[in-house]
Amino acid sequence: MRHEAEAPPRAGVILDRDGTIIADPGYVGSVDRVALLPGAAEAIAALNEAAIPVAVATNQAGVARGYYGIEDVRAVHAYLDDLLATYGARVDAWIFCPYHPDGVVDEYARWSSDRKPAPGMALAAADRLGLDLSRSWVVGDSDCDIELARGVGARPIRIGNVDDPLVTTVSSLAAAVSQILVQHAARGSRAEELLTFPQMRYDSAYLFAERYAHELAQALATVDVAAFDRASKVLGDAYDRDAAVFVCGNGGSASIANHLQCDHIKGVRVGTDLHTRVTSLATNVEILSAIANDIGYDAVFEYQLESMARPGDVLVAVSSSGRSPNIVRALAWAESHGMQTIAMTGFGGGEARTTAGVSIHVDADNYGIVEDAHQACMHLLAQYARQSRMAPDAVATTVF
């Protein structure tokens, strides 16, 4: 989860160095061995012009092997900074790994989580530049670059003549950047349906599960903790006042609404003094079908609120898209009749996100991932309420 004051993470590009930006004659540790590849500087300048952050992540085992030192690597990067500047280009972060387990320099002769394909350098780039790796690209000419991309959930682009149907392969950095700019522009124009997970067929359940887990973690990281705090206060205040809490949702979101009733009635009572009044408007098929048949499905939640809700009560509306008419109508009615409202949304958030008094928004574009994140948020709200009403010494010894 992110803090409200933090800038949202952005897409960026992580480049390999040798064989991608400069020629790779082997162990480039001095400026006299630096030769820019054709079009590389111009490609980086194009990324700069598009305001896409650029990091370079390069394995420099030559340090561990004793061929050159740390300062030599930095000198090469300083030289490249000057050289790229003559083309109007810049690299925003140079990151390198001097370690190798077969090294002869004791200080660097070890395994490191920074050495590609391990994720360390990509994570460092994300931290330094504020990148969302799931929306970023890794460009390189070797297997370790592709594995790095897969390991952190970024999009791999390979330079070279390798036949891999699961990886975009191009002839040069310039060609890679051309594709990146097209995809970035499409995302900026909200054509994200073409770019969301999954973007390709996975023949390995292992790889699909690995990427799904990464996407879910990224989605949860977009939730504003300040919004979670506000929602917790709304619910806590309702419980203190013995106000009623209503919850609604369609499809998979209906199951989250029903689960919320379970956890916020039964779950929160264990070890506490809480006796809450929580009702799911999505659980009674008889009343749902009667309203839908006689009045219309858009009214199935609003109609129930008209009969049961009172000013000061709370409505929690769960909607992946945030656009469902019955959700929006229920929120609008609640707001206009003195209720407090909380919405859990995904995708663009829709009207539900802007109508609700508190919005817990998940920035993701896959229904399963949004619903899984909403389920986690529901559990967070319930478990936070429960532990806050327990004796401090009882929390650590209780199973949640």
N, C-alpha and C positions, 0 to 999 in steps of 0.2 A: 504494500500500500504506500502511496506517496503522500507527502505533506502538502497542504494547500498552497504554501508559498513557493514550492519548488516548481521550476519550469518543467513542462512535460517533456519526456524523452523524445528524441527525434531520429529520423533515419540518417545513416551515414555510410561511408565506404571505408573499408579496411583493405589496404593494398599490401601485397607482398612487395619486396624491393627488388632483389636480384632475379632477373628473368621476366620482370613485370614492368618496372620503371627504368631500370638500367640493365645493360648486358651482364650476363653471368658467366665470366670466364673461370669462376671458382675463387672463393674467399677474397672478396673485394674489401681490402683493409686499408687502402691508401687512395688519395684523391687522383693519382695518376692512372688508376685502374677504372675510374668512373667513366662510363659512356652511356648517355641517355639513349633509350630506344626510340626509334622514329615515332613521332606523334604522342609520346608519353606526357611530355610537359604540357602540350596543348590540351590533352585529355583532362589532366588535373586542373588546369585553368578553367575548363568547362564546368567541372564539378564546383569549383570555387564560385563561378558566376551564378550557378544555380543555388548557392547557399547550402550546399551539401557538405558537411564536415568530412575531412579526409585524414585518416590515420594510416601510418605505415607500421606493420608488424613484421619484423624480420628476425629469423634465427641467425645468430652470429657465433656459430661454434668455433670459428677461427680464434676467438678469445680464449676459450677453454683449451684449444689445441696449441696455443702458444704462438700462433702465426702473427698476431697483432694484439694490441691492447684496447681497453675500454675507450681511452682518449682517441685512439685511431678511428673507432667507429663513430664517435661524436664529431670528429673532424670531417669525416666523409659526409655526415648528415648536414653539418654546417655548410660544407661546400655545395651540397645539393640544394640547400635553401637558397644560396646565392645564385646558383645556376638556374633554378626554377623561376626565381624572381625576374630573370631577364625575359621570361615568357609570360609574365603576369600570373604566375602560378605559385601556390604555396601548399605545404603539408602542415596540417594543424597539430599533429602529434606524431613524433618519431618514437617508436617503442621497439626495443630489441632485447633478445635473450642471449646472454653470453655463455650459458651453461650447456654442458654436454657430459653424459656419464662416462664417455671414453676420453675425456680431456686429460691433459698432462699438467695443467695449472691447477694446483690443489684448490684454490678458492672457487674455481668454476667447474671442477670435475665432479659433477653430480647431476642427477635428474632434477628437472624443474617443471612445475606446472605452467611456467611461462613459455616453455619451448613448444612450438607448434608440432603436432596438432592439439596439444593441451590448450585449454581455453584462457590461460592467464593474460596473455597480451590483448586479446579481444575484450576481456572484462576490464582491463586497465583502460583501454581506449574508450569503452562505454562510460566508465566512471569519469574520465578526464573531459570528455566532450559531450556528456549527457546524451548518449545514444540509446535507442531502443534496438537491441541487436536483432529482434525478430523482424524488424522492418529495414534492416541494413543489409549491405552486400559485402562479401569477401571475395576479392579478386586475386588470383595467383596462378602460378604455372605448375604446381606440384600437388601430389596427393595430400600432403599435410595441410595445404591451404583449404582444400575441399573438406577435409575432415574437421578442420577448425570451424568452418562455416556450419557444418552439420551439428557439431558439438554445442554451439551456442545458439542454434536456431536461425542463423542468418542465411541469406541467399547466396549460394556459391556460383561464381563464374570462373571458368578455367580458360587460361590462355594456352593454346597449343593444339596439336592434332591428335587428341585422345578421343576414342570413340566411347562415350559414356552417355547413354540415353537419359540418365537421370540428372545430368549436369549440363548447363548451358556452356558451350565451348565456342570460343572466338579466336581470332587470329592475333589480336593485339589489345593493349589497354584502351586504345582509342575506340575499338569496336565494342569493348565491354562497357565503356562509359556511354556510348551511344544508346545501348540498351537500357542502362540504368536511368538515363535522363528521360527516356520514353516512359518507363515504369513510374518514375517519380512524378512526372507530369500527370500521368493518369490518376495516380493516387491523390494528387493535389486537386484534381477536378472531380473527386469523389467517385471515380470509376474503380473503387476498391474491390468490387465484387470479383474482378479479374485477378486480384492480387492476394486474396485472403487464404487462410489455411483451410483445407489442403490445396496446394497449388499444382500438385501432380499426383499421379497414382503411386501408391507405395506397395511394393511387392513383399516387403518385410513388415510383419506385425510389430517386430521389435523396434524398427526405425519409426513406424507410425506412432507407437506408444511413447517413444522417447520425445518425438516432436510435439505430440499432443500435451504431454506433461510440461514441456517448456512453454508452449503457448498459454496453458492455464496459469502457470506461474507469472508470465508476463501480464496476463489479463488482471490477475489479482493485484499486481504491483501498480496498476493504474487507478485503483480505488483510492479516493481522497480520504485520508484518515480523519480529517476535520469533519467531513460529512458523516462518517461512521460515529464520531463523537457526538454530533448533533442528534443523530437518530437514536443513539443510546439514551441521551438525556430526555428526548421526547417520550420514549417508551418507559423509562424509569419514572418520570413525572406522572405518566398515566397510571402506572402501577401504584404509586403512592396515593393518588387521588381515587383509586378504585374506578377509574374510567374504563370504558370498554375499548378494546383494540380489535379492529376488523382487518382482514387480509384477503386479497383476491388475486387471481391469475388465471391464465388460459393454458391448456395443454400441459407441457412440462412445468410451466410456472404455477399451474394449479397444484401440482404435487409439492412444490416448494411452499405454497401457501398452507396446504394441509399439514406439512411437516412443521411449519412455523407454529401452528396451533398446538401441535404435540409438544414441541420443545419449550414453548413459552407458557404452557400450562403445567404439564407433568414434569418436564425437565427442570425448570427453575425452582420448583418446590422442594427438591431434594436438598436437605441441609440448610434451608432458608425459611423465612417467614412469609414468603411471597404466595399470595393466592390471587392469581391474575384472571381476568375475564377476556379471553381471546377467542374470536370466532372466525372461522374460514368461510367466506362467502362462496367458495368454489366446491364445497363438499357434498351438497344436498342435490342429487340429480332430479328429484321431484320438483323442487322449487325452481331450479335452473331451467328445466325443460318447460315448466308451465309458463314462466315469464318469457322465455324465448319463443314459445309457440304463440302466445296470446298477444305479446307486446313487441318483441324483437330481441335478438341476442345482444344488441348494443345496450340493452337496459338491465341485463341480468344481475349486475352488481349494484347499480344505482338504485334500482327498485327495492332491493333488500335494505340498503342503507336508509331509504326513506321511512321504512317501517321500524328499524331497530336502533339507528344511530341517534345520538344527542350531541349538542354542542359540547366541546371539550373532549370528545372521544377521538380516537386515532384511526386512520386508515393507512395500511401498508399495501401498496399495489406493486405486484411483481410482473414485469413485462420485458422480455428480451429486446423487442424492437422499440417499445415505448409508444407504438402507434395504434395499438388495438383500441377501437372506438369505445368498447365497454370499459376499458381501463381509464381512458381519458375522461369519459363521462363521469365515472365514479369519483375520480380525483377532483374534477371541477365542482361536482355537487358537494363533496365534503368540504372543499375550500370555501364555498359560498354559504355553508351552514355551520360555520364555527368549529369545524374539526381540524386537527393537525394531521398533516399528510407526509408520508414517506414513500418514495418510489425507488424501486430497484430496476435499472434499465441497462441495456447494452447497445450495440451497434451505434447509431447516431443519437440515441436517446429519445427521439421523437418528442411529441407534445407532452408526454408524461414527465419527461425530465424537467421541463420548464414550468409545468403546472404545479408539481408537488412542492411543498414547503422545504423538504429535505430530499436531495437526490443522491442515492448511492449508485454511481454510474460505473459500469465495467466497459472499458474501451476495447472491445473485441468484436469480431464479425463472424463467429461460428456459434450456432445455437447451443451446441453441447457445451462448449467452453463457457459461454455466458451463463448458462443454467448451472453449471458446476460452480462457477464463481459466486452466483447468487445463493446457492445452497451453503457455501462456505460463509458468506456474509450473514445469512440467517443464523447459522451456528455461532458465529462470533457474537452477534447481538444477544442470543440466549445465554451463552456461557459467560459473557461479560456481566450480564444482569445477575446471574446466579452467584458468581464468585464475589461480586460486590456486596452481596447480602450475607456472606458467610464470615465466620470468625477467621481472622488471619491465619491462625495456626491450624485451621481445618482445611484450608484450601490445598495445601501441599499433600495432604494425606487422603484426599478425596479423588475418586475416579470421575472424570468429566465425560 
